[in-house]
Amino acid sequence: MRKKNIEAVTIESVAKKYGLPHIGNDLVLMDTLRSLPNVMEARRMSLCLFIGVCTNGIVTLAVNDKKRAASSNNVMIITEESVVTDLQYSDDFDGIGIFVSYKLLQDILRDVRNASDLFLLTHNYPVFELETQETQRALEYFKSIKERVGMEKHRYRLEVVRLLILTMIYDFVEAFDRQIFVPGKDAKQTRAEQLFVQFVTMVKNNFREQRQVQWYASQMGITPKYLCEVISNTSRRSPNDWIDKFVTAEMRNLLRHTDMKMSEIAAAMNFHTQSFFGKYFKENVGISPTEYRNGVEPKK
């Protein structure tokens, strides 16, 4: 039986349920990934991002109904609003995990020049590989972060933790760069990268109501043509591709993991008619909403 709503995973709920080291509603540390919450049923990441580093074994899960797998020396990133289900892992699986609030993450990313790399990573490549020494370095960062989290009387505890996470992120970006080449990535791309991050953030916050490139360009103070050029050159996806990606991911989640009626989902996604909702879904996913809800897997 599907639920009316998808249960939220928050930093507060994880810290309270598992008694993990944390700083308010900004950060939770998980010494062992074997403590991951049971997500056989759908769970939605709410106002936070999860970073996991696998040190042993294998884990499989579905993120927004797409199957993913991570093994030793892999980093796994699950972004805000992503819906996770069907988590399973081998008997020898282990690693470390960090839940970071988006408030803290945005503060950290202000210092990351190639922030667009992280958006590409978290949306297109949720799992990527580290070299053995990089995994060990990540574990050292985690140990240092945990030590600082425990220093509750340190006046600059959060600032130090923020810098440690920033350093770890830079190392992750370096590892990511080796595997995924982004054209034109040089100092001249800084403005384009900033626009890309701004655009993706706006889409993430507004995709349920706004699906027109022109609206986003207007909000950003640039022309639709320029927006298309910047986004396509930076991410190898068009603005419409990014919008459709967010919209269809949410549609899939609501169809598979809630008992909302088709008309309710259409209204929630701001489609004027259920017919238009069905047409949009089929054009982008390849099958009808009814087929998808009934377990048919799309070919796309």
Phi, psi and chi 1 to 4 in degrees:
 res  aa     phi    psi   chi1   chi2   chi3   chi4
   1 MET       -  124.3  175.8   68.8   68.9      -
   2 ARG   -73.7  154.2  -62.5 -174.3 -177.2   96.3
   3 LYS   -93.8  158.7  -62.1 -180.0  179.0  179.4
   4 LYS   -66.9  -37.8 -168.4   68.7  175.9  178.4
   5 ASN  -128.8  155.5  -63.7  -56.3      -      -
   6 ILE   -87.9  126.9  -60.3  173.0      -      -
   7 GLU   -63.0  137.9 -175.0  175.4  -27.1      -
   8 ALA   -89.1  142.1      -      -      -      -
   9 VAL  -106.9  116.4  173.8      -      -      -
  10 THR  -120.5  163.0   66.1      -      -      -
  11 ILE   -60.5  -42.2  -74.3 -179.4      -      -
  12 GLU   -61.6  -44.3 -177.3  179.7   14.7      -
  13 SER   -68.9  -38.4   65.0      -      -      -
  14 VAL   -67.8  -45.7  171.9      -      -      -
  15 ALA   -61.9  -42.0      -      -      -      -
  16 LYS   -70.5  -44.2 -177.1  177.2 -179.9  180.0
  17 LYS   -67.5  -37.9 -176.8  173.7 -177.9  178.6
  18 TYR  -109.7    0.3  -63.9   94.3      -      -
  19 GLY    59.5   43.4      -      -      -      -
  20 LEU   -91.9  155.9  -62.5  170.5      -      -
  21 PRO   -59.8  135.3  -19.6   31.4      -      -
  22 HIS  -156.7  165.9   65.4  -76.3      -      -
  23 ILE  -122.9  103.1  -63.4 -179.8      -      -
  24 GLY    47.9 -132.0      -      -      -      -
  25 ASN  -104.3   24.6  -68.1  -34.0      -      -
  26 ASP  -105.2  -28.9  -79.7  -41.0      -      -
  27 LEU  -155.6  137.1 -176.9   75.6      -      -
  28 VAL  -133.7  136.3  174.1      -      -      -
  29 LEU  -110.9  135.8  -57.4  179.2      -      -
  30 MET  -119.0  108.5 -171.9  168.9  -77.7      -
  31 ASP   -62.7  -31.6  -74.4  -62.6      -      -
  32 THR  -137.8  130.2  170.4      -      -      -
  33 LEU   -68.9  -11.1  -71.2 -177.7      -      -
  34 ARG   -69.3   -9.7  -65.1 -173.2   64.5   81.4
  35 SER   -89.7    3.2  -63.1      -      -      -
  36 LEU   -53.0  138.7  -79.1  170.0      -      -
  37 PRO   -59.7  150.4  -12.6   20.3      -      -
  38 ASN   -67.7  115.1 -177.2  -15.4      -      -
  39 VAL  -123.3   39.7  -72.1      -      -      -
  40 MET   -63.8  -37.0  -66.3  -55.1  -68.4      -
  41 GLU   -89.9  156.3  -66.3 -174.5   -2.5      -
  42 ALA   -63.5  136.4      -      -      -      -
  43 ARG  -133.7  138.0  -58.4  -73.4 -169.7  -84.7
  44 ARG  -107.8  127.8 -173.2 -169.7  -63.2  -83.6
  45 MET   -66.7  122.8  -62.6  -67.9  -67.3      -
  46 SER  -117.8  115.3  178.5      -      -      -
  47 LEU    61.1   22.5  -59.2  177.5      -      -
  48 CYS  -152.5  164.5   63.2      -      -      -
  49 LEU  -123.0  144.9  170.6  142.9      -      -
  50 PHE  -112.0  131.0  172.8   76.8      -      -
  51 ILE  -119.0  119.9  -57.3  172.7      -      -
  52 GLY  -121.2  138.5      -      -      -      -
  53 VAL  -116.2  115.1  179.1      -      -      -
  54 CYS   -83.6  127.1 -179.6      -      -      -
  55 THR  -107.7  -14.3   57.9      -      -      -
  56 ASN  -163.5  151.9 -156.0   54.0      -      -
  57 GLY    72.4 -162.1      -      -      -      -
  58 ILE  -137.1  140.7  -61.7  173.3      -      -
  59 VAL  -126.5  139.2   60.9      -      -      -
  60 THR  -124.8  148.5   61.4      -      -      -
  61 LEU  -163.6  168.4   68.1  164.2      -      -
  62 ALA  -112.9  128.6      -      -      -      -
  63 VAL  -115.2  116.6 -179.6      -      -      -
  64 ASN    51.8   42.7  -65.1  -36.6      -      -
  65 ASP    66.2   18.4  -96.3   12.2      -      -
  66 LYS  -113.3  127.4  -67.8 -172.2  176.8 -179.6
  67 LYS   -70.8  136.6  -66.1 -179.0  179.6  179.1
  68 ARG  -132.6  156.0  -54.2  -67.7 -174.9 -177.1
  69 ALA  -143.5  143.2      -      -      -      -
  70 ALA  -135.6  146.1      -      -      -      -
  71 SER  -137.3 -171.2   56.5      -      -      -
  72 SER   -51.3  135.4 -178.2      -      -      -
  73 ASN    70.1   23.6  -67.3  -33.6      -      -
  74 ASN  -108.4  144.5  -78.6  179.9      -      -
  75 VAL  -102.6  136.4  174.8      -      -      -
  76 MET  -122.6  126.0  174.6  174.1   57.3      -
  77 ILE  -122.5  126.9  -64.2 -176.6      -      -
  78 ILE  -120.4  120.3  -56.9  175.1      -      -
  79 THR   -89.3  166.8   57.9      -      -      -
  80 GLU   -54.8  140.7 -178.8 -170.6   27.6      -
  81 GLU    75.9   -7.2  -69.1  -63.8  -53.5      -
  82 SER   -68.3  144.7  -68.4      -      -      -
  83 VAL  -107.0  126.3  172.6      -      -      -
  84 VAL  -113.1  138.7 -179.0      -      -      -
  85 THR  -153.1  172.5 -171.9      -      -      -
  86 ASP    55.5   41.3  -61.9  -27.6      -      -
  87 LEU   -78.7  126.8 -175.2  145.4      -      -
  88 GLN  -142.0  147.5  -58.9  178.6   60.4      -
  89 TYR  -144.4  157.9   43.8   74.5      -      -
  90 SER   -71.1  163.7   60.8      -      -      -
  91 ASP   -61.3  -28.4  -68.7  -19.9      -      -
  92 ASP   -98.8   10.1   59.2  -16.1      -      -
  93 PHE   -68.3  140.0  170.1   68.7      -      -
  94 ASP  -165.1  172.1 -149.3  -12.2      -      -
  95 GLY   162.0 -168.7      -      -      -      -
  96 ILE  -124.1  156.0   53.5   94.7      -      -
  97 GLY  -141.6  151.0      -      -      -      -
  98 ILE  -134.4  126.2  -57.7  176.0      -      -
  99 PHE   -99.1  124.4  -70.7   83.7      -      -
 100 VAL  -121.4  131.2 -175.1      -      -      -
 101 SER   -67.7  151.7   73.2      -      -      -
 102 TYR   -69.3  -25.2 -103.0   78.2      -      -
 103 LYS   -62.9  -48.4  176.9 -176.4  175.4 -177.1
 104 LEU   -69.1  -39.3  178.6   58.0      -      -
 105 LEU   -62.3  -43.1 -175.0   66.2      -      -
 106 GLN   -62.7  -36.9  -71.4  168.0   -4.0      -
 107 ASP   -64.2  -42.4 -176.1   38.0      -      -
 108 ILE   -65.6  -44.0  -68.7  169.6      -      -
 109 LEU   -70.0  -13.9  -69.3 -175.6      -      -
 110 ARG   -61.9  -22.9  -81.9 -158.6  -72.8  -94.2
 111 ASP   -97.0    0.7  -66.4  -30.9      -      -
 112 VAL   -99.7  111.0 -179.5      -      -      -
 113 ARG   -61.6  -44.7 -168.9 -175.9   70.3   79.7
 114 ASN   -94.4   49.3  -68.8  -36.8      -      -
 115 ALA   -59.8  -29.3      -      -      -      -
 116 SER   -61.6  -30.0   64.1      -      -      -
 117 ASP   -57.4  -40.1  -71.4   -4.9      -      -
 118 LEU   -67.1  -37.1  -64.7  179.4      -      -
 119 PHE   -67.8  -40.1  -81.3   86.7      -      -
 120 LEU   -61.2  -44.3  -75.3  170.6      -      -
 121 LEU   -60.8  -50.0 -179.4  155.1      -      -
 122 THR   -74.2  -25.0   55.6      -      -      -
 123 HIS   -96.3  -37.9  -72.0   92.2      -      -
 124 ASN  -101.4  -29.3  -75.8   -7.7      -      -
 125 TYR  -133.5   74.5  -52.8   95.8      -      -
 126 PRO   -69.1  -15.5   24.9  -33.6      -      -
 127 VAL  -128.5  128.4  177.0      -      -      -
 128 PHE  -144.7  166.2   66.0   98.5      -      -
 129 GLU  -100.4  143.5 -171.8  172.8   -1.3      -
 130 LEU  -108.9  155.1  -60.5  177.7      -      -
 131 GLU   -77.6  159.6  -65.6  179.6   -7.4      -
 132 THR   -55.2  -43.1  -58.9      -      -      -
 133 GLN   -67.9  -29.0   61.4  -92.1   32.1      -
 134 GLU   -72.0  -35.3  -70.0  171.7  -31.4      -
 135 THR   -63.7  -44.1  -61.0      -      -      -
 136 GLN   -62.0  -38.7  -68.6  -57.3  -46.0      -
 137 ARG   -65.6  -39.4 -163.5  174.8  -60.3  127.3
 138 ALA   -62.5  -39.1      -      -      -      -
 139 LEU   -65.0  -35.6  -64.2  177.5      -      -
 140 GLU   -67.0  -41.1  -68.3  170.0    5.4      -
 141 TYR   -59.4  -46.3  -71.2  141.0      -      -
 142 PHE   -59.4  -43.8 -178.7   87.7      -      -
 143 LYS   -60.9  -42.7 -178.1  178.2  178.9 -179.2
 144 SER   -67.4  -40.4  -63.7      -      -      -
 145 ILE   -63.1  -44.6  -67.5  167.9      -      -
 146 LYS   -62.1  -40.9 -178.0 -179.5  178.0 -178.2
 147 GLU   -60.7  -42.9  179.6 -177.8    4.5      -
 148 ARG   -70.1  -36.4  -68.7  -67.5 -178.7  169.0
 149 VAL   -59.2  -35.5  166.9      -      -      -
 150 GLY   -74.4  -11.8      -      -      -      -
 151 MET   -89.8   70.9  -62.0  170.4   64.9      -
 152 GLU   -64.1  -24.7  -63.0 -176.2    8.1      -
 153 LYS   -88.2   -4.8  -65.4 -176.9  178.7  180.0
 154 HIS   -72.2  121.1 -163.2  -62.4      -      -
 155 ARG   -62.8  -26.9  -72.3 -169.9  -61.5  167.6
 156 TYR  -112.9   29.4  -55.5  103.2      -      -
 157 ARG   -55.6  -51.6  178.5  175.8   63.5  149.7
 158 LEU   -64.7  -37.6 -174.4   57.3      -      -
 159 GLU   -63.9  -41.0  -73.5   77.8    4.3      -
 160 VAL   -67.9  -43.0  173.7      -      -      -
 161 VAL   -60.3  -42.8  166.7      -      -      -
 162 ARG   -57.9  -43.5  173.1 -177.8  168.8  -83.5
 163 LEU   -68.7  -36.7  -69.5  172.8      -      -
 164 LEU   -65.6  -42.0  -73.1  168.6      -      -
 165 ILE   -65.5  -40.0  -65.8  174.5      -      -
 166 LEU   -58.9  -44.6  173.3   61.8      -      -
 167 THR   -62.0  -43.0  -53.8      -      -      -
 168 MET   -62.0  -40.5 -178.3  174.1   66.3      -
 169 ILE   -63.9  -41.5  -73.8  174.4      -      -
 170 TYR   -58.0  -41.2  -89.8  122.8      -      -
 171 ASP   -66.0  -37.7  -82.9   -1.0      -      -
 172 PHE   -64.7  -40.6  -73.0  163.9      -      -
 173 VAL   -62.4  -39.9  172.1      -      -      -
 174 GLU   -61.6  -43.8  173.7   67.2   18.8      -
 175 ALA   -65.4  -40.1      -      -      -      -
 176 PHE   -63.0  -41.2  172.0   70.8      -      -
 177 ASP   -59.9  -32.7  -75.4  -14.2      -      -
 178 ARG   -66.9  -26.8  -71.1 -162.3  -52.5  -91.1
 179 GLN  -102.1  -31.1  -62.1  165.9   56.0      -
 180 ILE  -124.6  108.8  -51.0  -62.1      -      -
 181 PHE   -84.0  124.8  175.1   70.3      -      -
 182 VAL  -105.3  115.5 -179.5      -      -      -
 183 PRO   -57.2  143.5  -21.6   32.4      -      -
 184 GLY    69.9   22.8      -      -      -      -
 185 LYS   -82.2   94.9 -160.3 -173.2   80.1  171.2
 186 ASP  -148.0 -175.5   54.2   34.5      -      -
 187 ALA   -60.1  -30.7      -      -      -      -
 188 LYS   -69.2  -15.7  -64.2  179.8 -179.2  179.2
 189 GLN   -86.7    0.0  -77.2  -71.0   91.3      -
 190 THR   -55.2  -46.9  -59.8      -      -      -
 191 ARG   -62.6  -42.4  171.8   59.5  177.0  162.8
 192 ALA   -63.3  -39.8      -      -      -      -
 193 GLU   -63.3  -40.6  -68.5  172.9   -9.6      -
 194 GLN   -63.6  -41.8  -69.0  172.9  -10.2      -
 195 LEU   -65.3  -38.3  -71.2  173.1      -      -
 196 PHE   -62.4  -47.8  172.9   71.0      -      -
 197 VAL   -61.6  -43.5  171.9      -      -      -
 198 GLN   -60.4  -43.8 -177.2 -176.6   -2.9      -
 199 PHE   -64.1  -50.0  170.5   71.7      -      -
 200 VAL   -62.2  -39.1  172.4      -      -      -
 201 THR   -63.1  -42.1  -58.8      -      -      -
 202 MET   -64.6  -41.7  -71.5 -177.0   63.9      -
 203 VAL   -62.3  -45.1  173.9      -      -      -
 204 LYS   -57.5  -34.8  178.4  172.7   68.2   69.1
 205 ASN   -89.2  -15.9  -67.4  -28.8      -      -
 206 ASN  -129.8    2.1  -63.9  -79.8      -      -
 207 PHE   -62.6  -24.1   70.8   86.9      -      -
 208 ARG   -69.8  -26.8  -67.1  176.3 -178.9   83.7
 209 GLU  -107.9  -29.5  -65.6   80.2   28.2      -
 210 GLN  -123.5  123.8  -59.3  -66.8  -20.8      -
 211 ARG  -126.1   12.2  -66.5 -173.1  -67.8  -84.6
 212 GLN  -103.0  128.0  -59.9  -61.7  -42.6      -
 213 VAL   -58.3  -38.0  172.4      -      -      -
 214 GLN   -58.6  -38.0 -175.2  173.5   -6.4      -
 215 TRP   -63.4  -44.8 -176.5   87.4      -      -
 216 TYR   -66.2  -40.7  -70.0   96.9      -      -
 217 ALA   -62.0  -42.2      -      -      -      -
 218 SER   -62.1  -43.4  175.3      -      -      -
 219 GLN   -64.2  -29.4  -64.6  -63.5  -52.0      -
 220 MET   -90.8   -7.1  -63.6  170.2   67.9      -
 221 GLY    75.4   27.7      -      -      -      -
 222 ILE  -132.0  169.1   58.1  179.2      -      -
 223 THR   -81.6  152.5   66.5      -      -      -
 224 PRO   -56.6  -38.2  -26.6   36.4      -      -
 225 LYS   -61.8  -45.0 -179.3 -180.0  178.9 -179.6
 226 TYR   -67.0  -39.8 -177.3   57.4      -      -
 227 LEU   -60.0  -43.8  177.1   61.0      -      -
 228 CYS   -61.3  -42.3  -71.5      -      -      -
 229 GLU   -63.6  -46.4  -69.4  175.8   -4.9      -
 230 VAL   -64.7  -48.3  168.1      -      -      -
 231 ILE   -67.0  -42.6  -59.0  -53.3      -      -
 232 SER   -64.9  -42.1  -62.9      -      -      -
 233 ASN   -70.5  -34.1  -70.2  -23.6      -      -
 234 THR   -81.7  -37.2  -55.1      -      -      -
 235 SER  -118.5   -5.0   70.4      -      -      -
 236 ARG    62.7   23.0  -68.5  177.0  -74.1  179.9
 237 ARG  -136.0  147.3  -77.1  173.7  175.1 -104.7
 238 SER   -80.4  162.6   71.4      -      -      -
 239 PRO   -56.7  -40.4  -27.0   35.4      -      -
 240 ASN   -61.8  -36.8  -82.9  -39.9      -      -
 241 ASP   -60.5  -43.1  -72.3  -20.5      -      -
 242 TRP   -66.2  -43.1  -79.5  101.5      -      -
 243 ILE   -62.1  -47.9  -64.8  167.8      -      -
 244 ASP   -61.5  -35.2  -68.9  -19.1      -      -
 245 LYS   -62.0  -46.4  176.2 -178.3  174.8   65.8
 246 PHE   -68.1  -43.0  -81.9   91.9      -      -
 247 VAL   -64.3  -49.3  172.8      -      -      -
 248 THR   -69.1  -32.5   55.2      -      -      -
 249 ALA   -62.2  -42.3      -      -      -      -
 250 GLU   -69.1  -39.1 -178.7   65.8   -2.3      -
 251 MET   -58.0  -48.1  -72.5  176.0  168.3      -
 252 ARG   -57.3  -46.2  -70.9  172.9 -173.9 -113.4
 253 ASN   -61.4  -44.4  -71.1  -31.5      -      -
 254 LEU   -69.5  -34.7  -64.5  177.8      -      -
 255 LEU   -70.1  -42.1  -73.5  166.8      -      -
 256 ARG   -85.5  -29.8  -79.1  -81.5  172.8   88.6
 257 HIS  -120.0    7.3  -54.7  -57.8      -      -
 258 THR  -133.9  167.3   76.3      -      -      -
 259 ASP  -103.6   21.8   61.8    0.9      -      -
 260 MET   -60.5  139.4  -67.0  173.5   67.0      -
 261 LYS   -68.9  157.9  -62.9  177.0 -178.9  178.4
 262 MET   -56.0  -42.2  -63.9  -71.2 -178.4      -
 263 SER   -64.1  -35.1   59.0      -      -      -
 264 GLU   -69.2  -40.2  -67.7  176.0  -35.8      -
 265 ILE   -66.2  -43.3  -62.9  175.8      -      -
 266 ALA   -58.0  -42.8      -      -      -      -
 267 ALA   -67.7  -41.3      -      -      -      -
 268 ALA   -63.4  -30.8      -      -      -      -
 269 MET   -95.4    8.8  -61.0  -59.8  -64.6      -
 270 ASN    65.1   35.5 -158.0   38.4      -      -
 271 PHE   -92.5  134.3  -74.6   91.0      -      -
 272 HIS   -67.8  -31.5  -64.2  -57.3      -      -
 273 THR  -136.0  155.5   66.8      -      -      -
 274 GLN   -64.4  -32.2 -175.0  175.2  -34.0      -
 275 SER   -63.8  -43.6  175.2      -      -      -
 276 PHE   -65.6  -39.7 -173.9   30.7      -      -
 277 PHE   -57.4  -47.6  161.8   76.8      -      -
 278 GLY   -63.8  -40.6      -      -      -      -
 279 LYS   -64.2  -44.3 -178.7  179.2  178.6 -178.4
 280 TYR   -61.3  -45.5 -177.5   98.6      -      -
 281 PHE   -62.5  -46.0 -173.2   87.1      -      -
 282 LYS   -65.9  -38.3 -171.7  165.6 -174.4  177.2
 283 GLU   -63.7  -36.0  -75.1  179.7   -8.2      -
 284 ASN   -94.5  -25.6  -74.1  -81.9      -      -
 285 VAL  -106.6  -31.6 -179.7      -      -      -
 286 GLY   105.5  -11.1      -      -      -      -
 287 ILE  -137.7  168.5   58.0  176.7      -      -
 288 SER   -76.8  159.5   71.3      -      -      -
 289 PRO   -56.9  -39.6  -25.5   34.9      -      -
 290 THR   -63.3  -44.6  -59.8      -      -      -
 291 GLU   -60.7  -42.7  -70.9  174.4  -43.5      -
 292 TYR   -64.7  -44.2 -169.1   78.9      -      -
 293 ARG   -61.9  -31.0  169.7  159.1  -85.6 -178.3
 294 ASN   -84.8    5.4  -70.0  -24.0      -      -
 295 GLY    99.5    2.3      -      -      -      -
 296 VAL   -70.8  132.7  177.0      -      -      -
 297 GLU   -93.4  130.6  -68.3  -61.5  -31.9      -
 298 PRO   -70.0  152.9   25.7  -33.8      -      -
 299 LYS   -81.3  -21.8  -64.4 -180.0  179.2  179.7
 300 LYS   -71.0      -  -69.3 -173.0  177.2 -176.5
